[in-house]
Amino acid sequence: MGAESYTGRINRKLGKKLRIVEVAAGREKADLVLKNAVYVNVFSSELCHGDIAVAEGLIVGMGKYSGETEFDMTGKLVLPVFIDAHIHVESSMLSPEEFALLSVRHGTGVIVADPHEIVNVCGKRGMEYILDASDHVPADVYVMVPSSVPATNIDTNGAGKFLAEDMAEY
């Protein structure tokens, strides 16, 4: 099978968007419904009760829904994930995959990683490792570009300098 055409890609994405609207409106079944959930409304700071509908990997609505797969959440609380806004994954002495596996189990689903230490020691190879190793983990990982490698002009490190021109491609 050949590569998908530009028109084909647009139509596929448009089809997903249209399906999301149909599911949100209750005209089509959701992929997944968490039935009878108590959930936190982070906008009003209230605990609400109802079904949570998921389609195409997105939460598309709360209210009354039916789905291809349904889980009864009676007596359970559904919460949004925590965001760790600044972490040095390599300082944990874990790979990004192991770090994400542990983080998700404790409610953190989004990680903003600053690979300052590994880039200090390994340079561009350290940056590439963090990016590649974070690609298929069970959390959303956003990798920052470290701003100071080395940290000061009198520091020495294993990698030498990671300058603006090195950072530009990231």
N, C-alpha and C positions, 0 to 999 in steps of 0.2 A: 504494500500500500504506500502511495506517495505522500509527500508532505501536504498538510492541509492548506488549502488556498486561503488567501486573505479574506475573500467573501465568505468562505466556509467558516472561518474563525469568527467573523463578525456575526454570522447567523447563529452559530452555536452559543456565543455569549448573549446575544439578544434573546434566544430561546430560554436560556437560564433565567434571565431577568424577568421575562414574561411569566415563566413558571413560578418564580418567587412571588410575583404580584397575585397570581391566581391562588396560590396556597395561602398567602397572607389574608386574602379576601374570603377564604374558606370555600372556594369553588373547586379546589383540588385537594387531595389528601397530601399531608406533609410526609416527608421521608421518616421523620421521627417526631413523636409527641410525648412529652413528659406530662402525664395526666395528673390532675388534682395536686399540683405543686403549690407549695408556699414559697414565694420568691421575693427577693429584695428588689424594690424599685429604687434604684440609686438616685433617681431624679427627685422623688418626693420623700425619700427616707421612710417609706412604709413597707410593711409586709403585706403582700397581696396574695390572692388565691386564684388559681386557674390552671389552664393547660398552657404549655410552652411548645410552640410549633417550630420545627427545624426543617429547612429545605435547602438543598444545594450547599450544605455545610454552614448555613447562617440561621440565626434565630430570626424568624419572620413574623412572629406574633405571639401575644399572650391573650388568652380568652378561652374560647371553646373550640377545639379542633379535633380532627380525626387524622390518623396517620397509618402508613404502611407498617411501622413498628411503633408500639406504644408501651410505655412503662408507667405503672401506677406509682406515683410519688406520695401517696397519702402518708402523712406523718413525717415527711422529709422536707428539709429546707434546701432550696436551690439558690446558690450564691454566684455572683460574678467572680472571675479569677482576680487574684492580686497581680500587680505589676511591680517587678523589681526594677526600679528606674536606673540603677547604677551598681554593677557588680563586676568584680574581676574573677571570672570563672576559674582561671588558671590558679588563683590563690587558694581555691578550695582543694586543690590537688586531685580534682576529678576531671574526667573528660567532659566536654559539653553534653554528651549524651547522658552520662551518669548524673551530672548535675541537674539536667532537665528532668530526668526520671524522678529524682528525689524532690525537686521543687514542685512539680505537678502534684505529687502525692500530698503536699502540704498546702495546696491552693494557689500556688504561683504559676500562672499560665503564660506570662509575658516577661521576658528577660531582656534588659538592655545591657549588653556586655561591653565593657571597656577592656580591651586586651593589652593594656599598657605594659604589664610585666612581661608577657610572652613576646611582645614586639621588642621590648628592651633587650631581651636575651637572644631572640631568634630572627629579629628583623621581619622582612616581608614574608618569609616562610612561616613565622608565627602567626601573622595576620591571615595568611591563606589557610593555615590549619584551623584556626577558630572559625573562619567562614565555612570551610568545607565540613568540619565536624558538627556544625550547628545546623546544617542544611535539612536533616531529616530527624529531628528530635520531636518529642511530644509537647513542645511549647513553641510559642512564637518568639524567636530570638532576633533581636536587632543588634548589630555589631557597630559600635562607635569606632571612629578612626582616632587612635591615640594622638593627643596633641603635643606631647613632649617626650620625645625619645632622642637622646637620653633626657632625663628630667631636668638636669642643669648642664651648663657648658663645662663643668668640671667633673661630671660623672663619667665613668667608663662602664661599658657594658659589653656583652658578647656580640652584639649586632652592629655596633657603630651607630650611625645616625639614620633616622627615618624622617626625612625632610619633606617639605611641602610637595615637591615633585614626586616623591614616593607615595604620598597620600592621595594625590590628585586622581589616580585611577579608581580609588574606592569612593 
